[in-house]
Amino acid sequence: MKRQPCAILLCRRSHFLVCLQDKNECIGRATMDWDKLRIFHAVADAGSLTHAGDLLHLSQSAVSRQIRSLEQTLSATLFHRHARGLILTEQGELLFDATRAMVKRLDAATARIRDSEDEVFGELRVTTTIGFGTLWLAPRLAKLYEKYPDLKIDLMLEERVLDLPMREADVAIRMKEPSQADLIRKRLMGVHMGLYAAPDYLAQRGTPTSIDDLSDHRLICQNVNSAQVSAATYLVKELVTNDIWSLLTVNNYFGVLQGVLNNLGIGVLPDYLTYDFPNLVRVLPEVESVEVPVFLAYPEELRHSQRIAAFRDFVQQEIFAYRKNVKEQRIT
């Protein structure tokens, strides 16, 4: 079986033993200090000597000298030079993979050291879906900033599941239980997708009393081919079999909600919106998806992070308050 090329970096005090391997041969092997690797990583990441120099506060010529010295030490060409910038060679890609892994480990170590202090400050990268992030989480973050003004939240909203162990984000709120074993997870609540409309729309078009009545209305929902929880996909597929008169599809729930609020039709929306948008009217309450579990998750290595603890406690308190308010709203 063909062996894939790889880069091996072994730390020896302030220096690193670098070996670029292809099959059973060592393409380049050298001992060097971290500065050369740090400069190489910046150039590879920026794709330009000038941009890397600006980031490192070094002149272009100084960066160029360090790259040439590194190439001479390794007896390998790391970049293809052309008018539009720099492109990594195969050997350069190997080394960049290794330095990328080193940077992530250094970032994790720095975070653990910083989080050993009692104060909550610094950056916290939070990932969740576009719908939950824009419609539920973001409006509540003011309370977190009031308590921890030195905390910097980087809210990363996308349907793609980011890799927490690889530190693509620090903490995630996901619409399913995480599958990785090395994650700490906490179930927050359950969500159902249902049908909602604005009062003015229903006053104009009438309120459906059976699922057959939906054929007289426009349905607003996520496209079944867009990234979303499977429970929502199944519900939409079932609804569109009812000879819907008109259809508007959007790739996230924020867009669906805007359509509903502007009287475009009846929307498929998560029920966590009902407290923050009390004027929404539930249509055909018996039509809803199966429960979607909502989980908070973060890497095991951040177990003692003060920033993670602050965010986790904040979310749990907000979930508790949300459940209490929804319960009171239903009673009244």
C-alpha positions as CSV (number, residue, x, y, z in Angstrom):
1,M,0.0,0.0,0.0
2,K,1.3,3.4,-1.0
3,R,2.4,5.5,2.0
4,Q,1.1,9.1,2.1
5,P,3.7,11.9,2.4
6,C,3.8,13.5,5.8
7,A,5.6,16.1,7.8
8,I,7.0,15.2,11.2
9,L,7.8,17.9,13.8
10,L,9.5,16.9,17.0
11,C,10.1,19.6,19.6
12,R,13.5,19.8,21.3
13,R,13.5,22.8,23.7
14,S,13.2,25.9,21.5
15,H,14.0,24.0,18.3
16,F,12.1,21.5,16.1
17,L,13.3,18.5,14.3
18,V,11.6,18.6,10.9
19,C,11.4,15.7,8.5
20,L,9.4,15.8,5.3
21,Q,8.7,12.2,4.4
22,D,7.6,10.7,1.1
23,K,7.2,6.9,1.1
24,N,10.3,5.6,3.0
25,E,12.6,8.4,2.1
26,C,13.2,11.6,4.0
27,I,13.0,14.5,1.6
28,G,14.3,17.0,4.1
29,R,15.5,16.8,7.7
30,A,16.7,19.7,9.8
31,T,16.7,21.2,13.2
32,M,15.5,24.8,13.3
33,D,14.1,27.4,15.7
34,W,10.4,28.2,15.8
35,D,10.8,31.7,14.2
36,K,11.5,30.2,10.8
37,L,8.4,27.9,11.1
38,R,6.3,30.8,12.4
39,I,7.3,33.0,9.4
40,F,6.7,30.1,7.0
41,H,3.2,29.5,8.5
42,A,2.3,33.2,8.1
43,V,3.5,33.3,4.5
44,A,1.6,30.1,3.6
45,D,-1.5,31.3,5.3
46,A,-1.4,34.8,3.7
47,G,-0.2,33.6,0.3
48,S,2.1,36.7,0.1
49,L,5.4,37.9,1.5
50,T,4.1,41.4,1.8
51,H,0.9,40.5,3.7
52,A,2.8,38.1,6.0
53,G,5.4,40.8,6.7
54,D,2.6,43.2,7.6
55,L,1.2,40.7,10.1
56,L,4.6,39.9,11.5
57,H,5.8,43.5,11.5
58,L,8.8,42.5,9.3
59,S,9.9,43.9,6.0
60,Q,9.3,41.8,2.9
61,S,13.0,41.3,2.4
62,A,13.4,40.0,5.9
63,V,10.5,37.5,5.4
64,S,12.0,36.5,2.0
65,R,15.4,35.8,3.6
66,Q,13.9,33.6,6.3
67,I,11.9,31.6,3.7
68,R,15.0,31.1,1.5
69,S,17.0,30.0,4.6
70,L,14.3,27.5,5.5
71,E,14.3,26.1,2.0
72,Q,18.1,25.7,2.1
73,T,18.0,24.0,5.5
74,L,15.4,21.5,4.3
75,S,16.9,21.2,0.8
76,A,13.3,21.6,-0.5
77,T,11.4,24.2,-2.4
78,L,8.4,25.3,-0.4
79,F,6.7,27.8,-2.7
80,H,6.1,28.3,-6.4
81,R,6.7,32.0,-7.1
82,H,4.5,33.8,-9.7
83,A,3.2,37.4,-10.3
84,R,0.0,36.9,-8.4
85,G,1.6,35.6,-5.2
86,L,2.9,32.3,-3.8
87,I,1.6,28.8,-4.2
88,L,2.7,26.0,-1.9
89,T,4.6,23.1,-3.4
90,E,3.9,19.5,-2.4
91,Q,6.6,19.7,0.3
92,G,5.3,23.1,1.3
93,E,1.8,21.6,1.8
94,L,3.3,18.9,4.0
95,L,5.0,21.5,6.2
96,F,2.0,23.8,6.3
97,D,-0.2,20.9,7.5
98,A,2.2,20.3,10.4
99,T,2.6,24.0,11.4
100,R,-1.2,24.4,11.2
101,A,-1.6,21.5,13.7
102,M,1.1,23.1,15.9
103,V,-0.6,26.5,15.9
104,K,-3.9,24.9,17.0
105,R,-2.2,23.1,19.8
106,L,-0.5,26.3,20.9
107,D,-3.8,28.2,20.8
108,A,-5.4,25.4,22.9
109,A,-2.5,25.6,25.4
110,T,-2.8,29.4,25.5
111,A,-6.5,29.2,26.1
112,R,-6.1,26.7,29.0
113,I,-3.4,28.9,30.6
114,R,-5.6,32.0,30.2
115,D,-8.7,30.2,31.5
116,S,-6.8,29.1,34.7
117,E,-7.4,32.7,35.9
118,D,-10.6,33.6,37.7
119,E,-11.6,36.5,35.4
120,V,-13.7,35.8,32.3
121,F,-12.2,37.6,29.3
122,G,-10.9,37.0,25.8
123,E,-12.4,35.5,22.7
124,L,-15.0,32.7,22.7
125,R,-16.0,31.2,19.3
126,V,-19.6,30.0,19.4
127,T,-21.1,28.1,16.5
128,T,-24.8,27.3,16.0
129,T,-27.4,27.3,13.2
130,I,-28.4,30.5,11.4
131,G,-31.9,30.3,12.7
132,F,-31.1,29.6,16.4
133,G,-28.3,32.1,16.4
134,T,-30.1,35.0,14.9
135,L,-33.6,34.4,16.3
136,W,-32.9,33.1,19.8
137,L,-29.2,33.4,20.9
138,A,-28.1,36.8,19.5
139,P,-31.0,38.8,21.1
140,R,-30.1,37.5,24.5
141,L,-26.3,38.1,24.4
142,A,-26.7,41.6,25.9
143,K,-27.1,40.0,29.3
144,L,-23.9,38.0,28.9
145,Y,-21.9,41.1,28.0
146,E,-23.4,43.0,30.9
147,K,-22.0,40.4,33.3
148,Y,-18.7,39.9,31.4
149,P,-17.8,43.1,29.5
150,D,-14.3,41.8,28.7
151,L,-15.6,38.7,26.9
152,K,-15.5,38.8,23.1
153,I,-18.0,36.5,21.4
154,D,-17.3,35.4,17.8
155,L,-20.7,34.1,16.7
156,M,-20.2,31.7,13.8
157,L,-23.6,31.0,12.2
158,E,-23.8,28.2,9.6
159,E,-25.6,24.9,9.0
160,R,-22.3,23.1,8.6
161,V,-21.2,21.2,11.8
162,L,-17.8,22.6,12.8
163,D,-15.2,20.3,14.2
164,L,-14.8,21.2,17.9
165,P,-11.9,18.8,18.7
166,M,-10.0,20.4,15.8
167,R,-10.8,23.8,17.3
168,E,-12.8,25.2,14.5
169,A,-14.9,26.6,17.3
170,D,-14.8,26.5,21.1
171,V,-18.4,25.7,21.9
172,A,-21.5,24.7,19.8
173,I,-25.2,24.7,20.2
174,R,-26.4,21.9,17.8
175,M,-29.8,20.6,16.8
176,K,-28.7,17.0,17.4
177,E,-26.6,15.1,19.9
178,P,-22.9,15.3,18.9
179,S,-21.3,12.1,17.8
180,Q,-17.7,12.6,18.8
181,A,-16.7,10.8,22.0
182,D,-14.3,13.5,23.2
183,L,-16.9,16.2,23.6
184,I,-18.7,17.2,26.8
185,R,-22.4,17.7,25.9
186,K,-25.5,19.0,27.7
187,R,-29.0,18.6,26.5
188,L,-30.7,22.1,26.7
189,M,-34.2,21.5,25.4
190,G,-36.4,20.0,22.7
191,V,-37.8,21.9,19.7
192,H,-40.7,21.1,17.4
193,M,-41.4,22.6,13.9
194,G,-44.9,23.8,13.4
195,L,-47.1,26.0,11.2
196,Y,-47.3,29.7,12.0
197,A,-48.9,32.8,10.4
198,A,-49.4,36.5,11.1
199,P,-52.8,37.7,12.4
200,D,-53.3,40.1,9.4
201,Y,-52.6,37.3,6.9
202,L,-55.1,35.0,8.5
203,A,-57.7,37.8,8.6
204,Q,-57.2,38.3,4.9
205,R,-56.9,34.7,3.7
206,G,-58.8,32.8,6.5
207,T,-57.5,30.3,9.0
208,P,-57.1,26.6,7.9
209,T,-59.1,24.1,9.9
210,S,-57.7,21.0,8.2
211,I,-54.5,20.1,6.4
212,D,-56.5,20.0,3.1
213,D,-57.1,23.8,3.5
214,L,-53.4,24.4,3.0
215,S,-54.0,24.1,-0.7
216,D,-55.6,27.6,-0.5
217,H,-52.5,29.2,1.1
218,R,-48.8,29.9,0.3
219,L,-46.4,27.7,2.3
220,I,-43.1,29.3,3.4
221,C,-40.4,26.9,4.4
222,Q,-36.8,25.8,4.0
223,N,-35.9,24.1,0.7
224,V,-35.9,20.3,1.4
225,N,-32.4,20.2,-0.3
226,S,-30.9,22.8,2.0
227,A,-29.0,21.9,5.2
228,Q,-31.4,21.6,8.1
229,V,-32.5,19.1,10.7
230,S,-34.0,16.0,9.3
231,A,-37.3,16.4,11.3
232,A,-38.0,19.7,9.5
233,T,-37.2,18.1,6.1
234,Y,-39.7,15.2,6.7
235,L,-42.4,17.7,7.8
236,V,-42.0,19.8,4.7
237,K,-42.0,16.8,2.4
238,E,-45.2,15.7,4.0
239,L,-46.9,19.1,3.7
240,V,-46.0,19.7,0.0
241,T,-47.9,16.5,-0.9
242,N,-51.1,18.4,-0.2
243,D,-51.4,20.3,-3.5
244,I,-50.0,23.6,-2.0
245,W,-51.3,26.6,-4.0
246,S,-48.0,28.5,-3.8
247,L,-44.6,27.9,-2.3
248,L,-41.8,30.1,-1.1
249,T,-38.6,28.4,0.0
250,V,-35.8,30.1,1.9
251,N,-32.5,28.5,3.1
252,N,-32.8,29.6,6.8
253,Y,-35.5,30.2,9.4
254,F,-34.7,33.9,9.7
255,G,-35.9,34.3,6.1
256,V,-39.0,32.1,6.7
257,L,-39.9,34.3,9.7
258,Q,-39.6,37.5,7.7
259,G,-41.9,36.1,5.1
260,V,-44.5,35.2,7.7
261,L,-44.3,38.6,9.5
262,N,-44.8,40.3,6.2
263,N,-48.0,38.4,5.4
264,L,-46.6,36.2,2.6
265,G,-48.1,33.0,3.9
266,I,-48.0,30.3,6.5
267,G,-44.5,29.3,7.6
268,V,-42.8,26.2,9.0
269,L,-41.0,27.5,12.0
270,P,-39.4,26.3,15.3
271,D,-41.5,26.7,18.4
272,Y,-38.8,28.5,20.3
273,L,-40.0,31.7,18.5
274,T,-43.3,31.8,20.2
275,Y,-42.2,33.7,23.3
276,D,-40.1,36.4,21.4
277,F,-42.8,36.7,18.7
278,P,-46.1,36.4,20.7
279,N,-48.2,37.7,17.9
280,L,-47.5,34.6,15.8
281,V,-50.6,32.4,15.5
282,R,-50.2,28.7,15.6
283,V,-52.0,27.1,12.6
284,L,-53.2,23.5,12.8
285,P,-51.5,22.7,16.2
286,E,-51.7,18.9,15.5
287,V,-49.3,19.3,12.6
288,E,-45.7,19.3,13.9
289,S,-42.4,17.6,13.5
290,V,-40.9,15.1,15.9
291,E,-38.9,16.6,18.7
292,V,-35.5,18.0,17.8
293,P,-33.0,17.8,20.7
294,V,-30.8,20.9,21.3
295,F,-27.4,20.2,22.7
296,L,-24.6,22.4,24.0
297,A,-21.1,20.8,23.4
298,Y,-17.5,21.7,23.9
299,P,-14.1,19.8,23.8
300,E,-13.0,17.9,26.8
301,E,-9.8,19.9,27.0
302,L,-11.8,23.0,27.7
303,R,-13.6,21.5,30.7
304,H,-12.0,24.0,33.1
305,S,-12.3,27.0,30.8
306,Q,-13.8,30.0,32.6
307,R,-15.2,31.4,29.4
308,I,-16.9,28.1,28.5
309,A,-18.4,27.9,32.1
310,A,-19.7,31.5,31.8
311,F,-21.3,30.9,28.5
312,R,-22.7,27.5,29.5
313,D,-24.3,28.9,32.7
314,F,-25.7,31.8,30.8
315,V,-27.3,29.6,28.1
316,Q,-28.8,27.3,30.8
317,Q,-30.2,30.2,32.7
318,E,-31.8,31.6,29.6
319,I,-33.2,28.3,28.7
320,F,-34.7,28.0,32.2
321,A,-36.2,31.5,31.9
322,Y,-37.5,30.8,28.4
323,R,-39.3,27.6,29.6
324,K,-40.8,29.4,32.5
325,N,-42.1,32.3,30.4
326,V,-43.5,29.9,27.8
327,K,-45.3,28.0,30.5
328,E,-46.8,31.2,32.0
329,Q,-47.7,32.4,28.5
330,R,-49.7,29.2,27.8
331,I,-51.5,29.5,31.1
332,T,-52.6,33.1,30.4
